[in-house]
Amino acid sequence: MLVFFICNACNDNFTSSIPNVSFSFTIDTRQARYSSITIAGHFVTTERIEAGSTRQLGYGGLIIGQSLYPDFDNRIVYYAFDRACPVEAAEFKLEQLELVEGGVGKAVCNGCDTEYDLNNAGAPRGVGIEYLKTYSISAIDSYSFLIQNR
């Protein structure tokens, strides 16, 4: 299976409300924890600190998954977002987003009630106007992905 992806790039002049954290993290979709991201519209979350280590994954953890919508060349689009809410981070608070049950590709902040469309690059709906912070995600092989921020 040949897997394609898009890395969401931001304007060089934009400064995210989410503090920058350098990390590198590999996932294997053969592991039960990550297997659902091979289905369009499915996303999973990680905690801020990787289980069994002291390594931080993003500022507030990660949301990783596959968009319902392919790119203009009909290729599969994978996203890796920071799990921290930009609205709350702008106020120096860490509020982790939660996936919406039954809402394919949606996450919500319980602090400010902003809902984010994970299928559309983390577009906000509510009081938030800033898109979710994205990280580089690239296929290593048919099953593995590297997510990183340097």
Secondary structure, DSSP 8 states (H G I E B T S, - for coil): -----------TT---SS----EEEEEETTSGGGGGGGSTT-EEE--SB-TTS--B-TTT-EEEEE-SS--TTS---EEEEESB-HHHHHTT---B-EE-TT-TTEEE-TTT--EEEGGGTTEEESS--S---B-EEEESSSSEEEEEE-
